[in-house]
Amino acid sequence: MVSLADQLLVLVMLINFIMLGSSRMAFVIRAVAAQGVILGIIPGLLHPFSGHLLAITVSIILAKGVVIPYLLNDAVRKAQIRREVEPFIGYVPTLLLGAVFTALAFVFAQKLPLAPEHRDLLFVPASIATLMTGFLILTTRKKAISQVIGYLVLENGIFIFGLLLAEAMPFMVEAGALLDLLVGIFVMGIVINHISREFSSVDTSRLQTLREE
């Protein structure tokens, strides 16, 4: 089961590159939804089956794979945006940075004083690589919705690292973090809707031109 979890983490990192290289909002949202579903499956591969584990797994899949992507798609539809046309950094340079950060994540993970049973697993490098992917999306994209997606990918990276601590930290902590994330996405959807209504754009770079009268 652990080897299958590592294979799923490889898929998670491949999805990171898909999100970094795509300009289509709907496609990126589907990618982050797929990533959320994969992350929801992994806990079931690492721990003995129980009703509590099943409830948390289903909650994670519903939140990350269904509810949050639905809210994001609804925000995209209301704001009438289909693509991230002019990011701060182009897609090819962003992909190259993502590749560099992923390679560095593996190097850095080897330097950490991990427990012997964790040293050969992909959780730490996948966590760092996903965190850096979220950071890249958050800082290189102009659209507010893209930045919300970056925030979501950042949380996925934190979630992956938390899987190593699942035995010491109850799953309810992660469930609480998911609730906070869901509220944050809901609030950001409202903010995006108001920005689009008032300024006819969700390009955050344009907000820098606002001045107090």
C-alpha positions as protocol buffer text, in pm:
chain_id: "A"
residue {
  index: 1
  type: MET
  ca { x: 0 y: 0 z: 0 }
}
residue {
  index: 2
  type: VAL
  ca { x: 286 y: 238 z: 75 }
}
residue {
  index: 3
  type: SER
  ca { x: 429 y: 186 z: -273 }
}
residue {
  index: 4
  type: LEU
  ca { x: 87 y: 265 z: -421 }
}
residue {
  index: 5
  type: ALA
  ca { x: 78 y: 582 z: -211 }
}
residue {
  index: 6
  type: ASP
  ca { x: 418 y: 681 z: -354 }
}
residue {
  index: 7
  type: GLN
  ca { x: 285 y: 625 z: -707 }
}
residue {
  index: 8
  type: LEU
  ca { x: -12 y: 849 z: -631 }
}
residue {
  index: 9
  type: LEU
  ca { x: 226 y: 1115 z: -498 }
}
residue {
  index: 10
  type: VAL
  ca { x: 418 y: 1100 z: -828 }
}
residue {
  index: 11
  type: LEU
  ca { x: 85 y: 1166 z: -1000 }
}
residue {
  index: 12
  type: VAL
  ca { x: 24 y: 1459 z: -765 }
}
residue {
  index: 13
  type: MET
  ca { x: 358 y: 1610 z: -870 }
}
residue {
  index: 14
  type: LEU
  ca { x: 277 y: 1558 z: -1238 }
}
residue {
  index: 15
  type: ILE
  ca { x: -50 y: 1743 z: -1184 }
}
residue {
  index: 16
  type: ASN
  ca { x: 157 y: 2029 z: -1038 }
}
residue {
  index: 17
  type: PHE
  ca { x: 325 y: 2069 z: -1376 }
}
residue {
  index: 18
  type: ILE
  ca { x: -10 y: 2052 z: -1556 }
}
residue {
  index: 19
  type: MET
  ca { x: -138 y: 2342 z: -1345 }
}
residue {
  index: 20
  type: LEU
  ca { x: 180 y: 2544 z: -1397 }
}
residue {
  index: 21
  type: GLY
  ca { x: 165 y: 2500 z: -1774 }
}
residue {
  index: 22
  type: SER
  ca { x: -205 y: 2559 z: -1845 }
}
residue {
  index: 23
  type: SER
  ca { x: -378 y: 2892 z: -1901 }
}
residue {
  index: 24
  type: ARG
  ca { x: -733 y: 2753 z: -1914 }
}
residue {
  index: 25
  type: MET
  ca { x: -913 y: 2814 z: -1585 }
}
residue {
  index: 26
  type: ALA
  ca { x: -1160 y: 2524 z: -1618 }
}
residue {
  index: 27
  type: PHE
  ca { x: -877 y: 2280 z: -1693 }
}
residue {
  index: 28
  type: VAL
  ca { x: -668 y: 2399 z: -1397 }
}
residue {
  index: 29
  type: ILE
  ca { x: -969 y: 2367 z: -1167 }
}
residue {
  index: 30
  type: ARG
  ca { x: -1026 y: 2010 z: -1287 }
}
residue {
  index: 31
  type: ALA
  ca { x: -658 y: 1937 z: -1226 }
}
residue {
  index: 32
  type: VAL
  ca { x: -667 y: 2067 z: -870 }
}
residue {
  index: 33
  type: ALA
  ca { x: -990 y: 1869 z: -813 }
}
residue {
  index: 34
  type: ALA
  ca { x: -816 y: 1551 z: -934 }
}
residue {
  index: 35
  type: GLN
  ca { x: -526 y: 1628 z: -703 }
}
residue {
  index: 36
  type: GLY
  ca { x: -767 y: 1667 z: -413 }
}
residue {
  index: 37
  type: VAL
  ca { x: -932 y: 1331 z: -485 }
}
residue {
  index: 38
  type: ILE
  ca { x: -593 y: 1159 z: -499 }
}
residue {
  index: 39
  type: LEU
  ca { x: -494 y: 1312 z: -166 }
}
residue {
  index: 40
  type: GLY
  ca { x: -823 y: 1196 z: -19 }
}
residue {
  index: 41
  type: ILE
  ca { x: -747 y: 837 z: -120 }
}
residue {
  index: 42
  type: ILE
  ca { x: -395 y: 823 z: 25 }
}
residue {
  index: 43
  type: PRO
  ca { x: -490 y: 816 z: 398 }
}
residue {
  index: 44
  type: GLY
  ca { x: -694 y: 501 z: 335 }
}
residue {
  index: 45
  type: LEU
  ca { x: -382 y: 333 z: 198 }
}
residue {
  index: 46
  type: LEU
  ca { x: -170 y: 414 z: 503 }
}
residue {
  index: 47
  type: HIS
  ca { x: -394 y: 327 z: 796 }
}
residue {
  index: 48
  type: PRO
  ca { x: -620 y: 38 z: 899 }
}
residue {
  index: 49
  type: PHE
  ca { x: -977 y: 71 z: 783 }
}
residue {
  index: 50
  type: SER
  ca { x: -1223 y: 219 z: 1031 }
}
residue {
  index: 51
  type: GLY
  ca { x: -1547 y: 409 z: 1020 }
}
residue {
  index: 52
  type: HIS
  ca { x: -1370 y: 723 z: 1137 }
}
residue {
  index: 53
  type: LEU
  ca { x: -1109 y: 695 z: 862 }
}
residue {
  index: 54
  type: LEU
  ca { x: -1381 y: 636 z: 602 }
}
residue {
  index: 55
  type: ALA
  ca { x: -1573 y: 945 z: 717 }
}
residue {
  index: 56
  type: ILE
  ca { x: -1263 y: 1166 z: 700 }
}
residue {
  index: 57
  type: THR
  ca { x: -1162 y: 1025 z: 360 }
}
residue {
  index: 58
  type: VAL
  ca { x: -1507 y: 1087 z: 212 }
}
residue {
  index: 59
  type: SER
  ca { x: -1508 y: 1438 z: 362 }
}
residue {
  index: 60
  type: ILE
  ca { x: -1169 y: 1518 z: 210 }
}
residue {
  index: 61
  type: ILE
  ca { x: -1272 y: 1390 z: -134 }
}
residue {
  index: 62
  type: LEU
  ca { x: -1601 y: 1581 z: -125 }
}
residue {
  index: 63
  type: ALA
  ca { x: -1438 y: 1903 z: -6 }
}
residue {
  index: 64
  type: LYS
  ca { x: -1127 y: 1898 z: -226 }
}
residue {
  index: 65
  type: GLY
  ca { x: -1270 y: 1716 z: -526 }
}
residue {
  index: 66
  type: VAL
  ca { x: -1629 y: 1842 z: -545 }
}
residue {
  index: 67
  type: VAL
  ca { x: -1734 y: 2137 z: -328 }
}
residue {
  index: 68
  type: ILE
  ca { x: -1432 y: 2366 z: -365 }
}
residue {
  index: 69
  type: PRO
  ca { x: -1395 y: 2305 z: -743 }
}
residue {
  index: 70
  type: TYR
  ca { x: -1769 y: 2375 z: -781 }
}
residue {
  index: 71
  type: LEU
  ca { x: -1728 y: 2708 z: -599 }
}
residue {
  index: 72
  type: LEU
  ca { x: -1429 y: 2796 z: -816 }
}
residue {
  index: 73
  type: ASN
  ca { x: -1612 y: 2705 z: -1137 }
}
residue {
  index: 74
  type: ASP
  ca { x: -1907 y: 2914 z: -1024 }
}
residue {
  index: 75
  type: ALA
  ca { x: -1676 y: 3210 z: -962 }
}
residue {
  index: 76
  type: VAL
  ca { x: -1517 y: 3164 z: -1306 }
}
residue {
  index: 77
  type: ARG
  ca { x: -1860 y: 3153 z: -1470 }
}
residue {
  index: 78
  type: LYS
  ca { x: -1982 y: 3466 z: -1290 }
}
residue {
  index: 79
  type: ALA
  ca { x: -1659 y: 3657 z: -1359 }
}
residue {
  index: 80
  type: GLN
  ca { x: -1666 y: 3539 z: -1723 }
}
residue {
  index: 81
  type: ILE
  ca { x: -1299 y: 3448 z: -1749 }
}
residue {
  index: 82
  type: ARG
  ca { x: -1166 y: 3147 z: -1933 }
}
residue {
  index: 83
  type: ARG
  ca { x: -791 y: 3198 z: -1943 }
}
residue {
  index: 84
  type: GLU
  ca { x: -502 y: 3354 z: -1756 }
}
residue {
  index: 85
  type: VAL
  ca { x: -384 y: 3556 z: -2056 }
}
residue {
  index: 86
  type: GLU
  ca { x: -94 y: 3765 z: -1925 }
}
residue {
  index: 87
  type: PRO
  ca { x: 69 y: 3618 z: -1613 }
}
residue {
  index: 88
  type: PHE
  ca { x: 351 y: 3805 z: -1441 }
}
residue {
  index: 89
  type: ILE
  ca { x: 587 y: 3527 z: -1556 }
}
residue {
  index: 90
  type: GLY
  ca { x: 527 y: 3323 z: -1874 }
}
residue {
  index: 91
  type: TYR
  ca { x: 420 y: 2961 z: -1865 }
}
residue {
  index: 92
  type: VAL
  ca { x: 746 y: 2813 z: -1995 }
}
residue {
  index: 93
  type: PRO
  ca { x: 963 y: 2996 z: -1736 }
}
residue {
  index: 94
  type: THR
  ca { x: 712 y: 2899 z: -1467 }
}
residue {
  index: 95
  type: LEU
  ca { x: 735 y: 2534 z: -1571 }
}
residue {
  index: 96
  type: LEU
  ca { x: 1114 y: 2553 z: -1559 }
}
residue {
  index: 97
  type: LEU
  ca { x: 1099 y: 2707 z: -1212 }
}
residue {
  index: 98
  type: GLY
  ca { x: 859 y: 2431 z: -1108 }
}
residue {
  index: 99
  type: ALA
  ca { x: 1103 y: 2168 z: -1233 }
}
residue {
  index: 100
  type: VAL
  ca { x: 1391 y: 2334 z: -1046 }
}
residue {
  index: 101
  type: PHE
  ca { x: 1190 y: 2359 z: -724 }
}
residue {
  index: 102
  type: THR
  ca { x: 1081 y: 1996 z: -752 }
}
residue {
  index: 103
  type: ALA
  ca { x: 1441 y: 1882 z: -795 }
}
residue {
  index: 104
  type: LEU
  ca { x: 1548 y: 2097 z: -499 }
}
residue {
  index: 105
  type: ALA
  ca { x: 1262 y: 1948 z: -294 }
}
residue {
  index: 106
  type: PHE
  ca { x: 1414 y: 1602 z: -335 }
}
residue {
  index: 107
  type: VAL
  ca { x: 1761 y: 1732 z: -245 }
}
residue {
  index: 108
  type: PHE
  ca { x: 1631 y: 1917 z: 60 }
}
residue {
  index: 109
  type: ALA
  ca { x: 1427 y: 1616 z: 176 }
}
residue {
  index: 110
  type: GLN
  ca { x: 1745 y: 1405 z: 178 }
}
residue {
  index: 111
  type: LYS
  ca { x: 1908 y: 1655 z: 414 }
}
residue {
  index: 112
  type: LEU
  ca { x: 1628 y: 1648 z: 671 }
}
residue {
  index: 113
  type: PRO
  ca { x: 1667 y: 1432 z: 984 }
}
residue {
  index: 114
  type: LEU
  ca { x: 1367 y: 1212 z: 904 }
}
residue {
  index: 115
  type: ALA
  ca { x: 1272 y: 894 z: 1083 }
}
residue {
  index: 116
  type: PRO
  ca { x: 1411 y: 583 z: 909 }
}
residue {
  index: 117
  type: GLU
  ca { x: 1064 y: 466 z: 806 }
}
residue {
  index: 118
  type: HIS
  ca { x: 998 y: 802 z: 635 }
}
residue {
  index: 119
  type: ARG
  ca { x: 1333 y: 855 z: 465 }
}
residue {
  index: 120
  type: ASP
  ca { x: 1258 y: 652 z: 152 }
}
residue {
  index: 121
  type: LEU
  ca { x: 902 y: 778 z: 110 }
}
residue {
  index: 122
  type: LEU
  ca { x: 795 y: 1057 z: -125 }
}
residue {
  index: 123
  type: PHE
  ca { x: 578 y: 1245 z: 122 }
}
residue {
  index: 124
  type: VAL
  ca { x: 832 y: 1514 z: 215 }
}
residue {
  index: 125
  type: PRO
  ca { x: 960 y: 1594 z: -138 }
}
residue {
  index: 126
  type: ALA
  ca { x: 604 y: 1580 z: -276 }
}
residue {
  index: 127
  type: SER
  ca { x: 490 y: 1811 z: 3 }
}
residue {
  index: 128
  type: ILE
  ca { x: 766 y: 2066 z: -61 }
}
residue {
  index: 129
  type: ALA
  ca { x: 721 y: 2048 z: -439 }
}
residue {
  index: 130
  type: THR
  ca { x: 345 y: 2103 z: -406 }
}
residue {
  index: 131
  type: LEU
  ca { x: 398 y: 2392 z: -164 }
}
residue {
  index: 132
  type: MET
  ca { x: 635 y: 2558 z: -410 }
}
residue {
  index: 133
  type: THR
  ca { x: 390 y: 2497 z: -696 }
}
residue {
  index: 134
  type: GLY
  ca { x: 118 y: 2673 z: -499 }
}
residue {
  index: 135
  type: PHE
  ca { x: 358 y: 2958 z: -423 }
}
residue {
  index: 136
  type: LEU
  ca { x: 445 y: 2992 z: -793 }
}
residue {
  index: 137
  type: ILE
  ca { x: 79 y: 3000 z: -897 }
}
residue {
  index: 138
  type: LEU
  ca { x: 3 y: 3248 z: -621 }
}
residue {
  index: 139
  type: THR
  ca { x: 281 y: 3489 z: -718 }
}
residue {
  index: 140
  type: THR
  ca { x: 300 y: 3457 z: -1097 }
}
residue {
  index: 141
  type: ARG
  ca { x: -69 y: 3480 z: -1189 }
}
residue {
  index: 142
  type: LYS
  ca { x: -270 y: 3801 z: -1214 }
}
residue {
  index: 143
  type: LYS
  ca { x: -625 y: 3670 z: -1190 }
}
residue {
  index: 144
  type: ALA
  ca { x: -768 y: 3654 z: -840 }
}
residue {
  index: 145
  type: ILE
  ca { x: -918 y: 3311 z: -911 }
}
residue {
  index: 146
  type: SER
  ca { x: -576 y: 3177 z: -1014 }
}
residue {
  index: 147
  type: GLN
  ca { x: -437 y: 3304 z: -685 }
}
residue {
  index: 148
  type: VAL
  ca { x: -714 y: 3124 z: -496 }
}
residue {
  index: 149
  type: ILE
  ca { x: -611 y: 2806 z: -679 }
}
residue {
  index: 150
  type: GLY
  ca { x: -252 y: 2872 z: -571 }
}
residue {
  index: 151
  type: TYR
  ca { x: -373 y: 2897 z: -213 }
}
residue {
  index: 152
  type: LEU
  ca { x: -555 y: 2566 z: -253 }
}
residue {
  index: 153
  type: VAL
  ca { x: -242 y: 2396 z: -391 }
}
residue {
  index: 154
  type: LEU
  ca { x: -42 y: 2534 z: -97 }
}
residue {
  index: 155
  type: GLU
  ca { x: -291 y: 2369 z: 138 }
}
residue {
  index: 156
  type: ASN
  ca { x: -253 y: 2043 z: -53 }
}
residue {
  index: 157
  type: GLY
  ca { x: 121 y: 2057 z: 13 }
}
residue {
  index: 158
  type: ILE
  ca { x: 60 y: 2108 z: 384 }
}
residue {
  index: 159
  type: PHE
  ca { x: -188 y: 1820 z: 379 }
}
residue {
  index: 160
  type: ILE
  ca { x: 70 y: 1584 z: 225 }
}
residue {
  index: 161
  type: PHE
  ca { x: 321 y: 1666 z: 498 }
}
residue {
  index: 162
  type: GLY
  ca { x: 49 y: 1619 z: 760 }
}
residue {
  index: 163
  type: LEU
  ca { x: 1 y: 1261 z: 643 }
}
residue {
  index: 164
  type: LEU
  ca { x: 337 y: 1176 z: 800 }
}
residue {
  index: 165
  type: LEU
  ca { x: 206 y: 1297 z: 1134 }
}
residue {
  index: 166
  type: ALA
  ca { x: -134 y: 1135 z: 1109 }
}
residue {
  index: 167
  type: GLU
  ca { x: -61 y: 888 z: 1389 }
}
residue {
  index: 168
  type: ALA
  ca { x: 45 y: 1163 z: 1629 }
}
residue {
  index: 169
  type: MET
  ca { x: -210 y: 1419 z: 1510 }
}
residue {
  index: 170
  type: PRO
  ca { x: -576 y: 1320 z: 1484 }
}
residue {
  index: 171
  type: PHE
  ca { x: -746 y: 1343 z: 1147 }
}
residue {
  index: 172
  type: MET
  ca { x: -990 y: 1590 z: 1299 }
}
residue {
  index: 173
  type: VAL
  ca { x: -713 y: 1850 z: 1286 }
}
residue {
  index: 174
  type: GLU
  ca { x: -700 y: 1808 z: 909 }
}
residue {
  index: 175
  type: ALA
  ca { x: -1079 y: 1816 z: 898 }
}
residue {
  index: 176
  type: GLY
  ca { x: -1066 y: 2148 z: 1083 }
}
residue {
  index: 177
  type: ALA
  ca { x: -810 y: 2279 z: 835 }
}
residue {
  index: 178
  type: LEU
  ca { x: -1036 y: 2170 z: 548 }
}
residue {
  index: 179
  type: LEU
  ca { x: -1324 y: 2361 z: 704 }
}
residue {
  index: 180
  type: ASP
  ca { x: -1107 y: 2674 z: 733 }
}
residue {
  index: 181
  type: LEU
  ca { x: -1001 y: 2628 z: 371 }
}
residue {
  index: 182
  type: LEU
  ca { x: -1360 y: 2586 z: 256 }
}
residue {
  index: 183
  type: VAL
  ca { x: -1463 y: 2903 z: 435 }
}
residue {
  index: 184
  type: GLY
  ca { x: -1162 y: 3085 z: 285 }
}
residue {
  index: 185
  type: ILE
  ca { x: -1254 y: 2973 z: -69 }
}
residue {
  index: 186
  type: PHE
  ca { x: -1616 y: 3075 z: -10 }
}
residue {
  index: 187
  type: VAL
  ca { x: -1510 y: 3421 z: 108 }
}
residue {
  index: 188
  type: MET
  ca { x: -1270 y: 3459 z: -186 }
}
residue {
  index: 189
  type: GLY
  ca { x: -1555 y: 3369 z: -423 }
}
residue {
  index: 190
  type: ILE
  ca { x: -1759 y: 3653 z: -276 }
}
residue {
  index: 191
  type: VAL
  ca { x: -1463 y: 3892 z: -304 }
}
residue {
  index: 192
  type: ILE
  ca { x: -1397 y: 3790 z: -666 }
}
residue {
  index: 193
  type: ASN
  ca { x: -1763 y: 3842 z: -750 }
}
residue {
  index: 194
  type: HIS
  ca { x: -1759 y: 4192 z: -599 }
}
residue {
  index: 195
  type: ILE
  ca { x: -1432 y: 4282 z: -774 }
}
residue {
  index: 196
  type: SER
  ca { x: -1575 y: 4167 z: -1107 }
}
residue {
  index: 197
  type: ARG
  ca { x: -1898 y: 4359 z: -1050 }
}
residue {
  index: 198
  type: GLU
  ca { x: -1734 y: 4685 z: -945 }
}
residue {
  index: 199
  type: PHE
  ca { x: -1425 y: 4695 z: -1168 }
}
residue {
  index: 200
  type: SER
  ca { x: -1519 y: 4467 z: -1462 }
}
residue {
  index: 201
  type: SER
  ca { x: -1196 y: 4274 z: -1407 }
}
residue {
  index: 202
  type: VAL
  ca { x: -1044 y: 4027 z: -1164 }
}
residue {
  index: 203
  type: ASP
  ca { x: -687 y: 4117 z: -1263 }
}
residue {
  index: 204
  type: THR
  ca { x: -527 y: 4195 z: -926 }
}
residue {
  index: 205
  type: SER
  ca { x: -247 y: 4399 z: -1087 }
}
residue {
  index: 206
  type: ARG
  ca { x: -503 y: 4665 z: -1179 }
}
residue {
  index: 207
  type: LEU
  ca { x: -587 y: 4721 z: -814 }
}
residue {
  index: 208
  type: GLN
  ca { x: -245 y: 4884 z: -775 }
}
residue {
  index: 209
  type: THR
  ca { x: -368 y: 5177 z: -984 }
}
residue {
  index: 210
  type: LEU
  ca { x: -636 y: 5267 z: -732 }
}
residue {
  index: 211
  type: ARG
  ca { x: -569 y: 5588 z: -540 }
}
residue {
  index: 212
  type: GLU
  ca { x: -742 y: 5750 z: -244 }
}
residue {
  index: 213
  type: GLU
  ca { x: -916 y: 6072 z: -331 }
}
